Each structure stands twice: as C-alpha cells, then as structure tokens.
Amino acid sequence: MRRERVFEQVVTSFIASAAFGVLFNAPKQSLIKCGLVGMIGWVLYYGLVEIEYDSIFATLVAAFVVGVISQFFAKRYKMPIIIFTIAGIIPLVPGGLSYDAMKHFVENDYNVAVQLAAKVCMLAGAIAMGIIFAEVMNQLIIKYNRRKQSEKGAPLK
C-alpha cells in the first residue's frame, strides 16, 4: 500500500462518516467520534482487501470492529449506540456496486447484473452479521461478568 493512497482512504472515510453523522443529526460532540469509527472500519476493510482477503470477509471483520468500537463509545460517552454504528458503517455500504448492478439490469445485461446483485446482498449481510456478532459478544461478556459477580456475592450493577 502506498502511503498517499492510505492517507486518502483515511481522510475520505473520516469525512464521510462524520458528514453522515451531521445528516443523521448526531450530537455535535459525537461527530469526531463518528468519523473515527467509520475511519477505523474502512481502513481495516481496505487493509484486508489490499492483502488479498475476500471483500465479504473484510466487510464482516470491519463491521464487527465498528460494532465493538460503537459499543465502547456509547458506554464511555453515554450516548445511543446507533449514533456511532450507523455513521461507522457508511463507508462499508456497497453503494457503487449496487449502482453498477442496477445499471446492468437496465442495460439488459442480466448475467453480470445478477452476479453484482448477489455480491451486494452478501456484503450487506456481512455488515449486518458483523454488527450482530459484536452485540452478541457484548451480551455474552455482560452475562459472564454478572455471573462472576453473583458467585462472589457482590451486588449486581
């Protein structure tokens, strides 16, 4: 990866995520954090694709990390998790690929259109699964900590 290219990816993903936070009416103090979540998710995705991992796997991993960081920020800054999650996944959404799929449908190039549409569906599913996995892991950790505290006789929080 060339440094200039990575810098472009970092800056544009940060701006896209923070700007979507503005569109989403996120609180002003959370916009930088929204940009950071999206930037980290996109840089992880970009790095995995650059070292030749499948884009669907890279999307799953990046969405999982976005989910984990979003949960951390939501707890730390006492804000709804959706503020960080939605802004964070924006760079991962396969909008260009969706456009290409629809363009091929309109041009009656159905073989390519169906292949692209299937990939769009798999990428969207990977985003959803990554966020769900992050939430499941969070719930398992909370449950484990509560069980551990109750075994010690400590009061539950």
VOGU-3710 file (C-alpha; in Angstrom, 3 decimals, decimal comma):
1> mrrervfeqv> 0,000/0,000/0,000  1,309/3,384/-0,923  1,237/5,966/1,850  -0,536/8,577/-0,271  -3,317/6,141/-1,100  -3,751/5,112/2,524  -3,855/8,763/3,595  -6,604/9,433/1,013  -8,602/6,489/2,322  -8,217/7,621/5,950
11> vtsfiasaaf> -9,254/11,205/5,263  -12,193/10,451/2,973  -13,605/7,737/5,219  -13,378/10,047/8,234  -15,112/12,884/6,377  -17,829/10,586/5,000  -18,632/9,147/8,424  -18,585/12,483/10,214  -20,677/14,090/7,461  -23,237/11,332/7,713
21> gvlfnapkqs> -23,316/11,988/11,446  -24,322/15,549/10,596  -27,065/14,275/8,259  -28,177/11,844/10,958  -28,435/14,749/13,450  -25,872/13,257/15,791  -24,864/15,500/18,700  -22,030/17,865/17,772  -19,687/16,426/20,385  -20,023/12,972/18,794
31> likcglvgmi> -19,141/13,906/15,197  -15,391/13,394/15,591  -16,058/10,043/17,246  -18,441/9,052/14,435  -15,711/9,905/11,945  -13,181/7,844/13,891  -15,445/4,784/13,984  -16,039/4,921/10,241  -12,391/5,617/9,521  -11,168/2,672/11,595
41> gwvlyyglve> -13,705/0,340/9,992  -12,837/1,451/6,473  -9,063/1,331/6,990  -9,394/-2,191/8,359  -11,532/-3,203/5,367  -9,142/-1,517/2,922  -6,098/-3,130/4,521  -7,642/-6,604/4,424  -8,636/-6,227/0,774  -5,149/-4,916/-0,075
51> ieydsifatl> -3,553/-8,037/1,407  -5,967/-10,046/-0,735  -8,648/-11,166/1,672  -12,107/-11,603/0,182  -14,153/-8,389/0,305  -17,048/-10,156/2,035  -14,794/-11,416/4,842  -13,136/-7,992/5,079  -16,567/-6,356/5,360  -17,615/-8,798/8,094
61> vaafvvgvis> -14,475/-8,110/10,136  -14,698/-4,338/9,641  -18,394/-4,277/10,610  -17,594/-6,326/13,726  -14,905/-3,832/14,726  -17,280/-0,920/14,018  -19,830/-2,602/16,299  -17,315/-3,115/19,099  -15,969/0,428/18,933  -19,517/1,808/18,753
71> qffakrykmp> -20,455/-0,056/21,920  -17,362/1,233/23,674  -18,054/4,845/22,648  -21,734/4,545/23,562  -20,860/3,405/27,078  -17,968/5,806/27,521  -19,798/8,912/26,332  -23,302/7,854/27,458  -24,903/8,144/24,032  -27,050/5,764/21,993
81> iiiftiagii> -25,006/3,128/20,197  -26,853/3,704/16,926  -25,213/7,135/16,535  -21,799/5,529/16,172  -22,884/2,338/14,420  -24,795/3,968/11,583  -22,144/6,593/10,903  -19,438/3,933/11,196  -20,843/1,537/8,620  -21,437/4,188/5,954
91> plvpgglsyd> -18,019/3,680/4,296  -18,693/-0,071/4,138  -22,049/0,186/2,353  -21,691/-1,115/-1,235  -23,415/1,807/-2,947  -21,255/1,856/-6,071  -21,679/-1,866/-6,571  -25,448/-1,502/-6,141  -25,475/1,206/-8,777  -23,488/-0,995/-11,173
101> amkhfvendy> -25,875/-3,899/-10,617  -28,888/-1,723/-11,385  -27,153/-0,241/-14,422  -26,571/-3,721/-15,839  -30,210/-4,638/-15,210  -31,343/-1,558/-17,137  -28,948/-2,413/-19,971  -30,401/-5,968/-20,114  -27,044/-7,483/-19,135  -28,662/-9,875/-16,690
111> nvavqlaakv> -25,740/-12,252/-16,128  -23,481/-9,514/-14,804  -26,377/-7,785/-13,032  -27,322/-10,898/-11,060  -23,707/-11,544/-10,081  -23,283/-7,971/-8,854  -26,633/-8,001/-7,054  -25,697/-11,242/-5,298  -22,413/-9,722/-4,151  -24,257/-6,624/-2,894
121> cmlagaiamg> -26,585/-8,864/-0,873  -23,659/-10,789/0,590  -21,847/-7,563/1,521  -24,981/-6,144/3,127  -25,417/-9,412/5,019  -21,792/-9,276/6,148  -22,355/-5,768/7,531  -25,427/-6,925/9,420  -23,733/-10,068/10,717  -20,654/-8,146/11,876
131> iifaevmnql> -22,784/-5,755/13,918  -24,862/-8,643/15,297  -21,719/-10,583/16,277  -20,400/-7,522/18,119  -23,678/-7,212/20,045  -23,745/-10,929/20,853  -20,175/-10,785/22,140  -21,092/-7,758/24,261  -24,104/-9,568/25,737  -22,007/-12,665/26,478
141> iikynrrkqs> -19,403/-10,564/28,270  -22,076/-8,783/30,315  -23,690/-12,106/31,219  -20,327/-13,603/32,179  -19,454/-10,604/34,357  -22,827/-10,717/36,115  -22,487/-14,430/36,773  -18,970/-13,923/38,081  -20,138/-11,116/40,402  -23,088/-13,128/41,701
151> ekgaplk> -20,801/-16,061/42,517  -18,637/-13,758/44,611  -21,676/-12,398/46,399  -21,068/-8,885/45,131  -24,050/-6,683/44,442  -25,151/-6,591/40,811  -24,889/-3,382/38,848
//
